[in-house]
Amino acid sequence: MYFFLFLAHFNHINANSFTFAQSLNKFNPTRILTIQPDNKFSTIFTTSIVLSCWAYQNDNMLKRSIQKPSGANYELAENIFEKFGNGNYVFPALLTLNITGRVFDSSKAKDLSELAIKSSMLSCSIALLSKCTIGRARPYANLGSKANNDYNFDSKFHSFPSGHTTLAFTIAAAFSEIYCDKKWVQVLAYLTATGVGLSRVYTNKHWVSDICAGASLGILSVKLVKYNF
């Protein structure tokens, strides 16, 4: 989905591309937490934080509501959305996009792929560290939404935050930054990322608060990378 979103605008060339070397020169360790929030970022990020806190208190009820619908169509949708948050599919697509941008000299393709890759490396690293450190039990462990086992490497205790959702919202936020003048691209990207998160709850892999936290992490990571690297 994200790859096709770019292809829809492949002919719109942006002259402000950046290389990996340039991004290193741009990095300043004294302002690693520098961001330049705008109204859209502030609204989405704040909403995701508030929802995460609220969802943590209502995870059981929310999980039952999301899992209530059933049928072949829901299972098909889950299988489709899962791939948009799966690194085995997303990272090859981003690398392909980057190579395509270099071959056809499309700065927008390079900007998008580089921002997405760097941001994903940051967000996914933090997500993985959090999973192992916090050790929240996944729903299918049947231990309840408040159960956790700190510093655990068992996947059963890697619920918080949702890695699929973190990656999906990182890519969506990257699209939103590069296509800031294309509202439909931003809406479609965030709707896709939301679908990824809901699919993880539907399959009993995560709590709703896990996906809200993953969304916050993904969005924030893009801002940090954009203004610091």
N, C-alpha and C positions, 0 to 999 in steps of 0.2 A: 504494500500500500504506500509506504513512504517513498519507495523508489519510483512508483508511478506518479506520485504527487510531483516529484521533481521533473519527470519527463514531460509533464503537462506544460512546464514552463522552461524547457531546456533551451529555447532560443532567446530567453531574456538574459543577456550577458551582463554581469556586474564587474566593473573594472577594479573593484577593491578586494582582490584575492590576497591571501596571505600564505606564506610557506611555513614549513615547520621551523626552519631556521629563524625566520622573522618573528614567529611566535615566541621563541626562546628569548630573543632580544627584547621583546615586549614585556617579558616576565620581570616583575619586581617583587622580591620576597618581602619587602617592607610593607607592601599593600596587598597581600594575598587575599584578604577578605573584601577587597574593593568591588563594589557593584554599583551600577547606575540604574536603580529601579524606575520603572515607568508605571503608569496606572494599571496597565494590563497585567504586568508581572506582579505587582502588589496585590491585585485582586485575586488572581489565581493562586498565588503562593499562600496568602493569608487564609483563603477559603480552604485550601487543602490542609493547612495546619489545624484550623478550627474543626474541620470534619474529622481529622485523625483523632483529636482529643475526645470529641463527642462519640465517635464510633467505638473507641476503646471501652466506653461505658455501656455500649449497646451492641457489642459484637455478636452475641448469640442471637438476638432478635433479628439483626440485619442479615446474618448468614442464612437463617431460616427463610427469610423473605426472598432472598436472591435465589436460593436453591429450590424454592417451591415450584416454579414452572419446570416442565419436563417435556421430552419429546425429541424426535430426530432433528428438528430444526435447531433446537437449542444446543444439542450436542455438536451439530455441524458448525454452528457459529463459534462454539468454544474451541473446536479444533483449528478453525481459521485464525481467530484472534490470538491464540496461544503462540503462533509462529511470529507474530509481530513483536513479541517480547522475548523471543528466544534468540540468544546470541549466536547460535549455530546458523541461523538464517539472516539475522540483522547485520552482523559484522561482514560477512561476505558481500552482502548487498551494498554496504557502505564503501568497501574497498573497490568494488566494481564501479560504483558511482565516481569515486575519486579518480580511478584510472580513465574512465570515460571523459571526465572533465579535463584531464591533462591531454588526452589524445585529441579532443575536439577544441581545446583551448577555451573551455567554459569556466570562467572564474566563479560563477555562482555554484556550479557543481563541486568545485574544489572547496569553496567556502563552507558549503553545507556539509560535505563529507568530513572535512577536517574538524569543524566545530563539533559535529556529532560524535566522531571517534574520540576526540580528546575528552569531551564531556562525559561520554559513556565510561571511559577508563576511570575517571574520577568517581562518578556516581556508583558504578558497579563495585569498585574497590571498597568504598565506604559501606555499601550495602552488605557485602560479603563479611567485612569485619564486624559489622553490627549483628549479623546473623549469628556468628560464632560467639560473640561476646554476650549478647542478651539471652540467647538460647530460648526464645519463646516457642512453645509447643504449637505445632500445626493443628488445624481443626481435626484432621483424620486421626490424630493421636488419641482423641477422646479424653483429653486431660483438662479441658475447659479453656476458656479464653485468657485466663489470668496465669496459667501454669507456665513456668519457665525453668530452664536448667542452664545456669551461666557457664560460659566457656565450654560449649559443647560442639563437637564436630559431627554429631549425628544429624542427618538431614531432617529428621522428625522434629528437631528443635531449632529449625532455621526459618521460622515463620516471619519474623520481623527484621527488616521490611521486606516487601515482595520484590524479588530481583527482577522478575519479568516486568512488573509495573514500573520499577525504577528505570529500566532500560527504555521501555516504551515512552514514558513521559520525557526522558532525556532527548530522544529523537524528535518527539513532538515539539518540545521547546526549541530545539535547534531549527526545525522547520519554521516555527513562529518567528524566530529572530531573523532568519535569512529572507523569508517571505513576509516581512512585516507589513507590506502593502497589499497583500492578498488575503483578505479575510476568510474566504472559503477554504483556502489551504490550511490556515490556522485552525479553523473549526473542524475540518475533516481530520487533521492530525491529532487533535486533542480527543475527538470522539473515538478514534481508533485506539488511542492509548487507554481511554476509559473502558473500552470494550475488553482490552487485554486484562485490566484489573478485575473487572466483573467476572471474567472467565476463570480467574484464579480462585475466586470465592465460590463460584458455581461448582468447580471440581473439588472443593473441600481442601484446597492447598493453602489457602490464606484466609485471614480475618479481614474485614473491611478496613479496620484501622491500619493493617499492614499495607494495603494498597494506597491509602491516603498518605501514609508516611513515604512510601516509594515515590508517589507523585511529587511530593514536596522536595524530596532529595534530587530527583531528576531535573526539575525546573531550576532549583537553586544552583545545581552544578553547571548548567549551561551559562548562567549569568556570571558565575565565578570564572569560568574558563574564558568567556568572551572578553572580559575586562581585565584579566590578569595574565593571559598567555597569548 
